[in-house]
Amino acid sequence: MRECVASLQKPTQYLGAEWGRVAKDPQSVRLRVALAFPDLYEVGMSYVGGRILYEAVNRQDGLAAERVFTPSDEAAAMLRGQGAPLCTLESDTPLGACDVLAFHLTHELCYTNVLYMLDLAGLAFRAADRGEDAPLVIAGGGCAFNAEPVAPFFDAMVIGDGEQALVDILRAVEAAKGQGMTRRELLTRLTAIQGVYIPAFFDVGPDGGPRPLVPGYDTVEKAIVADLDAAPFPTCQIVPFAQSVHDRLAVEIARGCTRGCRFCHAGMIYRPVRERSLDGLETLVTEGLNRTGYEELSFLSLSTGDFSALESLFARSIDRCRRDQVAVSLPSLRAGTLSDAILSMMAGIRRTGATMAPEAATQRLRDVINKGITEDDILDHASRLFAHGWQQVKLYFMIGLPTETDEDVEGIFHLAKKVLAAAPPGTKRLQVTAAISPFVPKPHTPFQWEAQIGLETVRERVARLRELFSTDRRLTLRWHEPEMSFLEGVFSRAGRELAPLIEAAYRDGALFCSWVDRFDLAPWRRAFEAAGLDPARWLAARDPDAPLPWDHLSCGVTPGYLRREREKALRGAATADCRYGDCSGCGVCSFEGRKSGLDPAGQGDIRPRLNRAAREHDLVAAPPAPPREDLTRKEAHLRVWFSKVGSAVYLSQLELTRLFERALRRGGLKPSFSAGYHPLPQLSFGRALPVGVASRAEWLAIFLRQAVTPREFAERLNPNLPEGMAVLGVEPLAPGRKVAQPAIETFGLTVPEACAEACLEAWRAFADAASFPVTWESKKGPRSLDARPLVAAVSILEPAMVRFTCTFTETYVSPLRLVEAVCPGLVRGSYELTKIGVAYADGTAAFPPTMNQN
């Protein structure tokens, strides 16, 4: 896989050399699991669940967890062209050579990407077709609670919390290898692990419901971590070179939610609420920021505003964030859950966007879905956001909820207008955005039996809202593609009968179906037509008394509770949050005499775990803001010389800038910031080095607001740079902004022995030529220049090396472009090009061999 990197557009996504990644000694690894995320790197690296599993496994002696993501079209084509398999990032191990291949199933639209990755790995799609030597292919994630459409593709699935379950599976596989067990014997052993579902041990009965095939293995109860403080969570998280979708330190502060929103799949399957302790979170935040260098912190949970000690958590974190310009972001919030104390603390540092999730715009419909908030709550929350300086607010809504009327749909516009009116007069850049998505009934929820509205109805309602929102330029409407929700709805409540259609759609080109610019419903329609099936059948209402494809998979919430909640929804009756009130009787907990199917022996003590018996709300005063530091202060100006070799040659200039900012934070170095709304560190680099070129003479200039000696700077920064990068020297600079730019650069070229003779001859011809035009295609069309005057000297170094010096006082040509123009037969990645020296225009060396470090 790594052999392809040099020719890819985003090579750093395939290096596996990021800061924080785990690289175990191959001799110490007895079993290797590939954590496979069926989407692109930038999406998968934002998934906190993957980070938790990576940490849980790599803490274990003898076990290694490595990552693999769906490659881009370009990378996949290259793999296929070379006949190479898809490999893990950390060790470049082919997936087929791993012991376990574990997929994250986070949404239904990723199913064809799973087949894509199996295909690129050279593995059979169906578990029944894979041999004894093939890796065990498993899956987990929210969709595993009804992944029947993809069940034939997996040997096993994990429903529920995966930290301990995955480790137990790996230990069982390790033992099975040592004992020479057959695959069937291993699968039988895995049934003893709570949360492990073996699809081959069930069939579809004549009534369409699941039929167990193994005596005593009738229902699979979810795995559950009763106490999050006892579970692993990474502090030294992997920091991607390339920017991910959520590029920040994400800390899971709680798991589970008992607000009881009747549409919410996660709110049902991840019960009960379990909060991490304040002391534990303080450690995770402090160590996480210290070890990653992230400039943004996110507190994650299903309902972050309901964290019982959120004010205390903020109070413990805010000083660090203020000092180091670390922004704090929260996921979409329930109106009224953020106190003025928290808003004041958030407003005092780098501010991120504000979001609320009313879900429904009218009180009647909010009562149906048990949202538990009023319009006054929403408007009061918006008013306080605006009062604390926010100018843009985003609101999330669903359309197509059970019992929805035209009045409910138009209410989205009217509520957005009221939120707009909550802003103080004269607020600049005021913007309210309403994001809407079609409601999709999910398994294990009170609405699992309800119908999903069809495509035409969705389009009509979106069109009506677009017409209304067009009347005010301060209002913006965003909507989820109806066709994507249509397909999601089909597969969210389907059974194994649709597995052949997933295969057919994949072979017809259906890939990356969660990406708007890649989604195409046509292959899916063709698959349904070829099978003689109407997809609308899976969107229809269900008989509450008929069996469901997921009846054998238990999240702990009983069917009786879901039926009662459905009846209450139709009456518009509310159910209170049980974390602070009476038990709602959902069936999950096992304390104080309660019976839970998740804890048959009564030893697990499954219950809500909270920091406070009642939620803090303006009970904890915000700590006084420290004297405002002048972040623009300039106490020192340094030039830092560094090397960039090995895997680091593939870092782009943008990635290099982000990398240094975070390395400085990890090293406790204090850069000066620019002024303005979004302060940035005062770094300036030399001429950007083309991606793929190594260098032993790169530099950057930096202003520091806290002076350190050159030696101390190097000693603190060096350990925090990724492999392939090292500080070579540090020199003081004059206080002014202007830094002399070396104009003369010397490069060393090493070419493959097979073409060395031809390349050296080409360079001799170049040295003797009076002119040498180089032509390339730019964004503005074809460009050409005479490169010969730019090259001041050429030295042929036997047997396969060339040294050449370029003078870039007037113009510039990429040394890569020059090399490949002189030697057209060279293939990118087959040769090594290194910048080995720089000098000023008068010939004075810019990077002396010995530098004062005092």
C-alpha positions in Angstrom: 0.0 0.0 0.0 2.8 2.5 0.9 4.4 2.0 -2.5 1.4 3.8 -4.0 1.6 6.8 -1.7 3.9 9.0 -3.8 1.3 9.2 -6.6 -1.7 9.9 -4.5 -3.4 13.3 -4.1 -3.7 13.0 -0.3 -0.7 10.9 0.6 -0.6 11.6 4.3 -3.9 9.7 4.7 -2.1 6.5 3.9 1.2 6.8 5.8 0.1 5.6 9.2 2.9 7.7 10.8 0.8 10.3 12.6 1.5 11.6 16.1 0.0 9.4 18.8 -0.4 6.3 16.7 0.8 3.0 18.2 3.5 1.1 16.5 4.2 -2.2 18.3 7.2 -4.4 17.8 6.1 -7.1 15.3 7.9 -9.7 17.4 5.7 -8.9 20.4 2.4 -9.2 18.4 0.6 -12.5 18.7 -2.7 -11.3 17.2 -3.6 -8.4 15.0 -7.0 -6.8 14.5 -7.7 -4.3 11.7 -10.2 -1.7 12.8 -12.0 -1.0 9.5 -14.0 2.2 9.0 -16.0 2.0 5.8 -15.5 5.6 4.8 -12.7 8.0 3.9 -9.9 8.7 6.4 -11.1 12.2 7.2 -14.5 10.8 8.3 -13.2 7.8 10.1 -10.6 9.7 12.1 -13.4 11.8 13.6 -15.1 8.7 15.0 -14.5 8.6 18.8 -15.6 4.9 19.1 -12.8 3.9 16.9 -10.3 5.7 19.0 -11.6 4.0 22.2 -11.3 0.5 20.7 -7.8 1.4 19.4 -6.8 2.3 22.9 -8.6 -0.7 24.5 -6.8 -3.3 22.3 -3.4 -1.7 22.2 -3.2 -1.6 26.0 -3.2 -5.4 25.9 0.1 -7.3 25.7 0.4 -9.3 22.5 -2.5 -7.6 20.8 -2.3 -5.0 18.1 -5.1 -2.8 16.8 -4.4 -1.1 13.5 -6.5 1.2 11.3 -7.8 0.9 7.8 -10.2 3.2 5.9 -12.0 3.0 2.6 -9.4 4.2 0.1 -10.2 6.9 -2.4 -11.1 5.9 -6.0 -7.6 6.9 -7.1 -5.9 4.8 -4.4 -8.2 1.8 -5.0 -7.5 1.9 -8.8 -3.8 2.0 -8.1 -4.1 -1.0 -5.8 -6.0 -3.0 -8.4 -3.6 -1.9 -11.1 -0.7 -3.3 -9.2 -2.5 -6.3 -7.9 -1.9 -5.2 -4.3 -4.3 -5.8 -1.4 -5.7 -3.2 0.9 -3.5 -3.0 4.0 -3.5 -1.5 7.5 -1.9 1.9 8.1 0.4 1.1 11.0 2.3 -1.9 9.7 1.1 -2.2 6.0 -0.2 -5.6 6.8 -2.7 -7.0 4.2 -6.2 -7.3 5.6 -6.3 -11.0 4.6 -3.2 -11.6 6.8 -4.8 -10.1 9.9 -6.4 -12.3 12.5 -9.6 -10.3 12.9 -11.1 -7.6 10.6 -13.5 -5.5 12.7 -15.9 -3.1 10.9 -17.6 0.0 12.4 -21.2 0.2 11.2 -22.2 3.7 12.1 -25.0 4.1 9.5 -26.9 2.1 6.9 -25.4 3.9 3.9 -22.0 2.5 4.5 -22.9 -1.1 3.7 -21.6 -1.2 0.1 -18.3 0.3 1.3 -17.9 -2.8 3.6 -18.0 -5.0 0.5 -15.7 -2.6 -1.3 -13.1 -3.1 1.4 -13.5 -6.9 1.5 -13.1 -6.9 -2.3 -9.9 -4.8 -2.2 -8.6 -7.2 0.5 -9.3 -10.2 -1.7 -11.8 -11.7 0.8 -15.1 -13.4 0.0 -18.1 -11.3 0.8 -20.1 -14.0 2.6 -18.9 -15.6 5.8 -20.0 -19.0 4.5 -17.6 -18.6 1.6 -14.5 -17.8 3.6 -12.1 -20.5 4.4 -10.6 -21.6 7.7 -7.5 -19.4 7.2 -9.4 -16.2 6.5 -9.5 -13.5 9.2 -12.6 -13.5 11.4 -14.7 -10.7 10.0 -16.8 -8.9 12.7 -18.8 -5.7 13.1 -20.0 -3.4 15.8 -21.6 0.1 16.1 -25.1 1.4 16.4 -26.3 -0.4 13.2 -25.4 -3.8 14.7 -28.6 -3.7 16.6 -30.3 -4.4 13.3 -27.6 -5.2 10.7 -29.6 -8.2 9.3 -29.3 -6.9 5.7 -25.5 -7.4 6.1 -25.6 -10.3 8.6 -24.5 -12.9 5.9 -21.2 -11.0 5.4 -20.0 -11.3 9.0 -18.8 -14.1 11.2 -19.8 -12.2 14.3 -21.2 -8.9 15.5 -21.0 -7.0 18.8 -24.1 -5.2 20.0 -23.6 -2.6 22.7 -20.4 -1.3 24.3 -17.4 -2.8 22.5 -14.3 -2.0 24.8 -14.3 -5.2 26.7 -16.2 -7.4 24.3 -13.6 -6.8 21.5 -10.7 -7.7 23.8 -12.6 -10.8 24.9 -13.1 -11.8 21.3 -9.5 -11.3 20.5 -8.4 -13.4 23.4 -10.8 -16.1 22.3 -9.3 -16.0 18.8 -5.8 -16.2 20.2 -6.7 -19.2 22.3 -8.5 -20.9 19.4 -5.3 -20.5 17.2 -3.2 -22.1 19.9 -5.7 -25.0 20.3 -6.2 -25.6 16.6 -10.0 -25.0 16.8 -12.1 -25.0 13.7 -14.0 -21.8 12.7 -17.2 -23.4 13.9 -15.8 -24.2 17.3 -14.5 -20.7 17.7 -17.9 -19.2 16.9 -19.5 -21.5 19.4 -17.0 -20.3 22.0 -17.8 -16.7 21.2 -21.5 -17.1 22.1 -20.4 -17.1 25.7 -19.3 -13.5 25.5 -22.1 -11.0 26.3 -23.0 -8.9 23.3 -21.6 -11.3 20.7 -24.1 -12.2 17.9 -23.3 -15.0 15.5 -25.5 -14.6 12.4 -24.9 -18.1 11.2 -26.6 -19.5 14.4 -29.9 -17.9 13.3 -32.2 -18.2 10.3 -35.3 -16.5 9.1 -38.5 -18.2 10.2 -41.6 -18.6 8.0 -43.2 -15.6 9.7 -40.2 -13.4 8.8 -38.8 -13.3 12.3 -35.5 -14.7 13.5 -35.3 -18.5 14.2 -32.5 -19.7 16.5 -30.5 -22.8 15.3 -28.4 -23.4 18.4 -30.2 -24.6 21.5 -29.9 -22.1 24.4 -28.7 -19.3 22.1 -32.1 -17.6 21.5 -31.4 -14.0 22.3 -28.3 -11.8 22.3 -28.1 -9.3 25.1 -26.0 -6.2 24.5 -22.6 -5.8 26.1 -22.5 -3.0 28.6 -19.8 -1.1 30.5 -21.4 -0.3 33.8 -18.7 2.2 34.9 -17.0 4.4 32.3 -14.3 5.4 34.8 -13.1 1.8 34.7 -13.1 1.6 30.9 -10.2 2.7 28.7 -10.2 6.1 27.0 -7.2 7.5 25.1 -5.4 10.6 26.3 -2.7 10.5 23.6 -5.1 10.4 20.7 -3.9 10.1 17.1 -3.4 13.6 15.6 -4.0 13.3 11.8 -1.7 15.1 9.4 -4.6 15.7 7.1 -7.5 17.6 8.5 -10.4 15.4 9.6 -14.1 16.4 9.7 -13.9 17.0 13.4 -10.4 18.1 13.9 -10.2 18.4 17.7 -9.7 16.7 21.0 -13.0 14.8 21.7 -13.7 13.7 25.2 -16.7 11.4 25.9 -18.1 12.8 29.1 -21.1 10.4 29.3 -22.7 7.5 27.5 -26.5 7.0 27.2 -29.5 9.2 27.5 -32.8 8.7 29.2 -34.6 11.9 28.0 -36.8 9.4 26.2 -37.1 11.0 22.8 -39.3 8.5 21.0 -37.6 8.8 17.6 -34.1 8.4 19.0 -32.3 5.1 18.3 -29.2 5.9 20.3 -31.3 7.1 23.3 -32.8 3.6 23.6 -29.9 1.3 22.8 -27.2 3.0 24.9 -29.2 3.2 28.2 -28.6 3.8 31.1 -26.8 7.2 31.5 -23.3 6.7 32.7 -21.2 9.8 33.4 -17.5 9.9 33.8 -16.4 11.4 37.1 -15.2 15.0 37.3 -11.8 13.9 38.5 -11.4 11.4 35.7 -12.5 14.0 33.1 -10.1 16.6 34.4 -7.3 14.1 33.9 -8.5 13.2 30.4 -8.8 16.9 29.4 -5.5 17.9 30.8 -3.5 15.0 29.5 -5.4 15.0 26.2 -4.6 18.6 25.5 -1.0 18.2 26.7 -0.3 15.2 24.6 -2.2 16.1 21.4 -1.7 19.9 21.1 -5.2 20.3 19.8 -6.6 23.9 19.8 -10.2 22.8 20.2 -11.9 20.7 22.9 -15.2 19.0 22.5 -17.3 17.5 25.3 -19.2 14.6 23.7 -22.3 12.7 24.8 -25.8 12.0 23.5 -27.1 14.9 25.6 -24.1 17.0 26.7 -26.3 19.7 28.2 -27.8 17.2 30.6 -24.4 16.2 32.1 -25.2 16.7 35.8 -22.0 18.6 36.7 -21.5 20.5 33.4 -20.8 23.8 35.2 -18.2 22.2 37.4 -16.6 20.5 34.4 -16.4 23.8 32.6 -15.0 25.5 35.7 -12.2 23.0 36.0 -11.3 23.2 32.3 -11.8 26.9 31.5 -8.6 28.4 32.8 -6.5 26.0 30.7 -8.5 26.8 27.6 -8.4 30.6 28.2 -4.6 30.5 28.7 -3.9 28.5 25.6 -6.6 29.8 23.2 -8.3 26.4 23.2 -11.9 26.6 21.9 -14.6 24.6 23.5 -17.4 23.1 21.4 -20.5 21.2 22.3 -22.7 19.0 20.1 -26.2 20.1 19.3 -27.9 21.0 22.5 -31.3 20.7 24.1 -32.7 24.2 24.7 -32.3 25.4 28.2 -29.5 23.1 29.2 -26.7 25.6 29.1 -26.5 28.0 32.1 -25.4 31.6 31.9 -22.3 30.6 33.8 -21.3 28.2 31.0 -22.2 30.6 28.2 -20.0 33.3 29.9 -17.1 30.8 30.1 -17.5 29.8 26.5 -17.8 33.4 25.3 -14.5 34.3 26.9 -12.4 32.1 24.6 -12.4 31.2 20.9 -16.0 30.8 20.1 -17.4 28.0 17.9 -20.9 27.7 16.5 -24.1 27.3 18.5 -26.7 24.6 17.7 -30.0 23.6 19.1 -32.1 20.6 18.3 -35.8 21.3 18.8 -36.6 18.5 16.3 -40.2 19.6 16.0 -41.5 23.2 15.6 -44.8 23.0 17.4 -45.6 22.1 21.0 -48.1 19.4 20.0 -45.5 17.6 17.9 -42.8 18.0 20.5 -45.1 16.3 23.0 -45.7 13.5 20.5 -41.9 12.8 20.3 -41.4 13.5 24.1 -38.9 16.2 23.4 -39.5 17.8 26.8 -39.0 21.4 25.9 -41.2 24.4 25.2 -41.1 27.2 22.8 -40.2 29.5 25.7 -37.2 27.3 26.4 -36.0 27.6 22.8 -36.4 31.3 22.6 -34.9 31.9 26.0 -31.9 29.8 25.0 -31.5 31.6 21.7 -31.8 35.0 23.5 -29.0 34.1 25.9 -26.8 32.9 23.1 -27.2 36.2 21.3 -26.7 38.2 24.5 -23.3 36.4 25.0 -22.1 37.3 21.6 -23.1 34.5 19.3 -24.3 35.8 15.9 -25.2 32.5 14.2 -27.5 29.8 15.5 -28.3 26.5 13.9 -31.6 24.6 14.5 -32.2 21.0 13.7 -35.6 19.7 12.7 -37.1 16.5 11.3 -40.0 16.3 8.9 -42.3 13.3 8.5 -42.6 12.6 12.2 -45.7 10.6 13.2 -48.9 12.7 13.2 -47.2 15.6 11.5 -49.4 18.2 9.8 -48.9 21.1 7.4 -49.0 23.4 10.4 -46.1 21.5 12.0 -44.0 21.8 8.8 -44.7 25.5 8.3 -44.0 26.0 12.1 -40.3 25.4 11.3 -40.2 28.7 9.4 -42.2 30.5 12.1 -40.0 29.3 14.9 -36.9 30.2 13.0 -38.3 33.8 12.6 -39.0 33.9 16.4 -35.4 32.8 17.1 -34.2 35.6 14.7 -36.3 38.1 16.6 -34.7 37.1 19.9 -31.4 38.7 18.9 -30.8 42.3 20.2 -31.4 45.0 17.6 -28.5 45.8 15.5 -26.8 42.4 15.8 -24.3 42.2 13.0 -23.9 39.2 10.7 -27.0 37.7 12.2 -27.9 34.3 10.7 -30.3 31.5 11.8 -30.0 28.3 9.9 -32.6 25.5 10.0 -31.3 22.1 9.0 -34.0 19.6 8.3 -33.9 15.9 7.6 -36.6 13.3 6.9 -37.6 11.2 9.9 -36.5 7.5 9.6 -38.1 5.0 11.9 -35.4 3.0 13.7 -35.4 -0.4 15.4 -35.7 -0.5 19.2 -37.6 2.7 19.4 -41.3 3.4 20.1 -41.6 4.5 16.5 -40.2 1.3 15.0 -43.6 0.3 13.7 -44.4 3.7 12.1 -44.4 4.5 8.4 -41.8 6.7 6.7 -43.0 9.3 4.3 -42.2 8.8 0.7 -39.9 10.8 -1.6 -42.5 12.9 -3.2 -44.0 14.0 0.1 -40.5 14.9 1.4 -39.8 17.0 -1.8 -43.2 18.8 -1.4 -42.5 19.8 2.2 -38.9 20.9 1.4 -40.2 23.0 -1.5 -42.8 24.7 0.8 -40.1 25.5 3.4 -37.7 26.8 0.7 -40.4 29.2 -0.5 -41.0 30.5 3.1 -37.3 30.8 4.0 -36.6 32.8 0.8 -38.4 35.7 2.2 -35.7 36.6 4.7 -32.0 36.7 3.8 -31.0 36.2 7.5 -32.6 32.8 7.4 -31.0 29.8 5.7 -32.5 26.4 5.0 -30.4 23.3 4.7 -31.9 19.9 4.0 -30.8 16.3 3.9 -31.1 14.6 0.5 -34.5 12.9 0.4 -33.1 10.0 -1.6 -30.5 9.2 1.0 -33.1 9.1 3.8 -35.3 6.9 1.6 -32.5 4.3 1.3 -31.6 4.6 4.9 -35.2 3.9 5.8 -35.3 0.8 3.7 -32.2 -0.8 5.3 -32.8 0.4 8.8 -35.7 -2.0 9.3 -35.0 -4.7 6.7 -33.9 -8.3 7.1 -31.5 -10.7 5.4 -33.6 -10.7 2.3 -31.9 -7.5 1.2 -28.3 -8.8 1.4 -28.3 -9.9 -2.3 -29.4 -6.4 -3.2 -26.5 -4.8 -1.4 -24.2 -7.1 -3.4 -25.9 -6.2 -6.6 -25.9 -2.5 -6.0 -22.2 -2.7 -5.1 -21.3 -4.5 -8.4 -23.4 -1.8 -10.2 -21.2 1.0 -8.7 -23.0 2.1 -5.5 -20.2 3.4 -3.3 -19.8 6.2 -0.7 -23.6 6.5 -0.5 -23.4 8.9 2.5 -21.6 11.5 0.4 -24.0 13.8 -1.4 -21.8 14.2 -4.4 -21.4 10.5 -4.8 -24.9 9.3 -3.9 -26.9 7.7 -6.8 -30.2 6.0 -6.2 -30.2 4.4 -9.7 -28.1 1.3 -8.9 -30.3 0.6 -6.0 -33.5 1.0 -8.0 -32.0 -1.4 -10.6 -31.2 -4.0 -7.9 -34.8 -3.8 -6.6 -36.3 -4.1 -10.0 -34.1 -7.1 -10.9 -35.2 -8.8 -7.7 -38.9 -7.9 -8.4 -39.2 -6.0 -5.1 -40.7 -2.6 -4.3 -38.5 -0.7 -1.8 -41.5 1.2 -0.5 -42.6 -2.1 1.2 -39.9 -1.5 3.8 -41.1 2.1 4.5 -44.6 1.0 5.3 -46.1 0.9 8.8 -45.6 -2.4 10.7 -48.1 -4.5 12.6 -47.1 -4.1 16.3 -48.0 -7.8 16.9 -45.9 -9.2 14.0 -42.3 -10.4 14.5 -39.5 -8.1 13.6 -36.1 -9.0 12.0 -34.2 -7.8 15.2 -36.4 -9.5 17.8 -33.4 -11.7 18.8 -31.1 -8.7 19.6 -31.8 -7.0 22.9 -30.7 -3.6 24.0 -32.3 -4.2 27.4 -35.3 -2.0 26.6 -38.4 -4.3 26.6 -40.9 -4.5 23.8 -43.7 -3.7 26.4 -42.0 -0.4 27.3 -41.7 0.6 23.6 -45.4 -0.2 23.0 -46.4 1.9 26.0 -44.4 4.8 24.8 -45.9 4.5 21.3 -49.4 4.7 22.9 -48.4 7.7 25.0 -47.0 9.4 21.8 -50.4 9.1 20.1 -51.9 10.8 23.2 -49.2 13.4 23.4 -48.4 12.3 26.9 -44.9 12.9 28.4 -42.5 10.5 30.1 -40.0 12.1 32.5 -36.3 11.6 32.5 -35.6 8.8 34.9 -32.1 9.9 35.8 -33.6 12.5 38.2 -37.1 11.1 38.7 -39.0 7.9 39.0 -38.1 4.8 37.0 -39.8 4.7 33.7 -39.8 0.9 33.6 -37.7 0.5 30.4 -36.2 -2.8 31.7 -32.4 -1.9 31.4 -31.4 -1.3 35.0 -30.7 -4.0 37.6 -30.4 -2.1 40.9 -32.8 -1.9 43.9 -34.5 -5.2 43.1 -35.1 -4.5 39.4 -34.7 -7.4 37.0 -32.7 -6.8 33.8 -32.1 -9.2 30.9 -28.6 -7.6 30.6 -27.7 -8.8 34.1 -29.3 -12.2 34.7 -27.0 -12.9 37.7 -27.6 -9.6 39.3 -23.9 -8.9 39.6 -23.5 -6.0 37.1 -25.3 -3.2 39.1 -26.6 -1.6 35.9 -27.9 1.8 36.9 -27.5 5.5 36.1 -24.2 6.9 37.3 -24.2 10.6 37.9 -21.8 13.1 39.4 -24.7 15.0 41.0 -28.1 13.9 42.3 -29.6 17.0 40.7 -28.3 18.8 37.6 -26.3 21.9 38.3 -27.8 25.0 36.8 -26.2 28.3 37.6 -25.2 26.7 40.9 -21.5 26.9 40.2 -20.2 30.4 39.5 -17.8 30.8 36.6 -14.3 31.3 37.9 -13.2 34.9 37.5 -11.5 35.5 34.2 -7.7 35.9 34.7 -6.1 39.2 33.6 -6.4 39.2 29.9 -3.0 38.1 28.4 -1.7 40.1 25.4 -1.5 37.2 23.0 0.1 39.4 20.4 3.1 40.1 22.6 6.4 39.4 21.0 9.2 38.5 23.4 11.4 36.5 21.0 11.9 36.0 17.3 13.5 32.8 16.2 14.4 31.0 13.0 14.1 27.2 13.3 15.9 25.0 10.9 14.5 21.5 10.6 14.7 18.3 8.5 11.8 16.7 6.7 12.6 13.2 5.5 11.1 9.7 5.4 7.3 9.7 5.6 7.4 13.4 6.4 8.2 14.3 2.8 4.5 13.8 2.0 3.4 16.6 4.3 1.9 19.6 2.4 2.6 23.2 3.5 -0.9 23.5 5.1 -0.4 20.2 7.0 3.0 21.4 8.1 1.6 24.6 9.5 -1.0 22.7 11.5 1.6 20.2 12.7 3.9 22.8 14.1 1.1 24.7 15.9 0.2 21.5 17.7 3.8 20.5 18.3 4.4 23.8 19.9 1.4 23.3 22.2 2.7 19.8 23.2 6.1 21.3 24.0 4.6 24.1 26.1 6.0 26.8 23.9 4.0 30.0 23.7 3.8 31.5 20.2 2.5 35.0 19.6 -0.9 35.2 18.0 -2.3 37.5 15.4 -5.0 40.0 16.3 -8.6 39.7 15.1 -11.6 37.5 15.5 -9.7 34.2 14.9 -6.2 34.6 16.2 -3.5 32.5 14.6 0.1 31.7 15.7 2.7 34.0 14.2 4.6 31.5 12.0 6.1 32.1 8.7 7.8 29.4 6.5 10.4 29.5 3.8 9.5 28.7 0.3 7.0 25.8 0.2 8.7 22.5 -0.5 6.9 20.3 -3.1 5.2 17.3 -1.6 7.4 14.3 -2.0 10.7 16.2 -1.7 12.9 15.6 1.3 14.9 18.3 3.0 17.7 18.8 5.4 17.5 22.6 5.3 13.9 23.7 5.9 13.1 26.7 8.1 10.4 28.6 9.8 10.3 31.9 11.7 8.3 32.2 14.8 7.5 35.0 17.3 7.1 33.8 20.9 5.2 35.7 23.6 7.3 33.9 26.2 11.1 34.0 25.6 13.2 30.8 25.7 16.8 30.2 24.7 17.4 28.6 21.3 18.7 25.4 23.0 15.6 25.1 25.2 13.3 25.7 22.2 14.9 22.8 20.4 14.9 20.5 23.4 11.1 21.1 24.0 10.0 21.0 20.3 12.1 18.0 19.1 10.4 15.3 21.1 7.0 16.5 19.9 7.7 16.3 16.2 6.5 13.2 14.2 9.0 10.7 12.8 11.0 12.1 9.9 11.2 15.6 11.3 13.8 17.1 13.7 15.1 20.5 14.7 18.6 21.0 13.3 19.2 24.4 14.8 17.7 27.6 16.2 18.9 31.1 15.6 17.7 34.4 17.1 16.3 36.9 14.6 15.8 40.7 14.7 12.5 41.9 16.1 11.1 43.0 12.7 8.7 40.8 10.6 10.9 40.6 7.6 13.1 37.5 7.4 15.7 37.0 4.7 14.6 34.3 2.2 17.4 32.1 0.8 17.3 32.2 -3.0 19.8 29.4 -3.8 18.8 25.8 -3.1 20.9 22.7 -3.7 19.3 19.3 -4.3 20.6 15.7 -4.3 18.9 13.3 -6.7 19.2 9.5 -6.4 17.7 7.5 -9.2 17.0 3.7 -9.6 20.0 1.7 -10.8 18.0 0.3 -13.6 17.7 3.7 -15.3 20.8 5.4 -13.8 22.8 5.5 -16.9 20.1 7.1 -19.0 19.3 9.6 -16.2 22.9 10.6 -15.8 23.3 11.1 -19.5 20.2 13.2 -19.6 21.6 15.5 -16.9 24.9 15.8 -18.8 22.9 16.9 -21.8 21.0 19.3 -19.7 24.2 20.8 -18.3 25.5 21.3 -21.9 22.3 22.8 -23.2 21.9 26.5 -23.8 18.2 26.4 -22.9 15.7 23.8 -21.6 12.0 24.6 -21.8 9.8 23.0 -19.1 6.0 22.9 -19.8 3.2 22.0 -17.4 -0.5 22.4 -17.0 -1.6 24.9 -14.4 -5.0 26.0 -13.1 -4.9 28.8 -15.6 -3.9 26.7 -18.5 -0.5 25.6 -20.0 2.6 27.3 -18.7 6.2 27.1 -19.8 9.6 28.5 -18.8 13.2 28.0 -19.7 14.7 26.1 -16.7 18.3 26.1 -17.8 19.1 29.6 -16.5 17.7 28.6 -13.1 20.3 25.8 -12.6 23.6 27.3 -11.6 25.5 24.0 -11.3 25.2 20.3 -12.0 27.5 17.6 -10.6 27.3 13.9 -11.6 28.0 11.7 -8.7 28.5 8.0 -9.6 26.9 5.6 -9.7 23.3 7.0 -9.6 23.4 10.4 -8.0 23.1 14.0 -9.3 23.6 17.2 -7.4 22.2 20.4 -8.8 21.9 24.0 -7.5 19.1 26.3 -8.5 18.9 30.1 -8.2 15.4 31.3 -7.6 16.0 35.0 -7.5 13.7 35.9 -10.4 11.4 32.9 -10.8 10.8 29.4 -9.6 10.3 25.9 -11.0 9.4 22.9 -8.9 12.4 20.7 -8.5 10.2 17.7 -9.0 8.9 19.1 -12.3 12.5 19.9 -13.4 13.8 16.4 -12.5 10.9 14.7 -14.4 11.4 17.0 -17.4 15.1 16.2 -17.6 14.5 12.5 -17.1 11.0 11.7 -18.6 11.3 8.0 -17.8 11.4 8.6 -14.0 8.2 7.5 -12.1 7.2 9.6 -9.1 8.2 7.6 -6.0 10.9 5.6 -7.7 13.6 8.2 -7.0 14.7 10.3 -4.1 15.1 14.1 -4.2 16.4 15.9 -1.2 17.2 19.6 -0.6 20.6 19.5 1.0 21.6 23.2 1.3 20.4 26.8 1.0 22.2 30.1 0.5 21.4 33.7 0.0 21.6 35.4 -3.4 25.2 36.5 -2.7 26.2 32.9 -2.1 26.4 33.2 1.7 25.3 29.9 3.4 22.0 30.4 5.1 22.3 27.3 7.2 25.7 27.1 8.8 26.8 23.6 9.9 27.3 24.7 13.5 24.8 27.0 15.1 24.7 28.7 18.5 22.2 27.0 20.7 22.6 29.0 23.9 
